[in-house]
Amino acid sequence: MKRWSQSIRFKLLSIFVLTLLAVLVLTLFLNYYQSRRNMDDFSFSTVLATLAIFVIATVIADYFVKRALSNPLQQITERINGNAASFRNSLDNMLAVVSSMEAINGSNK
């Protein structure tokens, strides 16, 4: 079960990282095109800011993906355990009713 959640996490993070990488490349291309058009210097501060945003967004996405994958599995497990306990209690109650009915039937004969 742990491998399954890790592979889903890896897929989600890889999709997110590839999307951010595409945005980074597009930003760099547009920045380079704009600097050539205006004959300004190519600004590396924009590149560094974009990389910083990329790293921060990846860390935040990793946290939320990890949290999203751990909570539903735990909730499902708790719900299954609760349903099983409820089912056992229902069976015990039904057995008690059946045994009391048999006792009543036996005393009437």
HUFEN-V750039 format. One record per run of one state. SS is the DSSP state (H for helix, E for strand, C for the rest). FROM is the first residue (numbers start at 1). TO is the last residue. If there is no record, write none. Layout:
ss:SS from:FROM to:TO
ss:SS from:FROM to:TO
This chain:
ss:C from:1 to:1
ss:H from:2 to:38
ss:C from:39 to:43
ss:H from:44 to:108
ss:C from:109 to:109
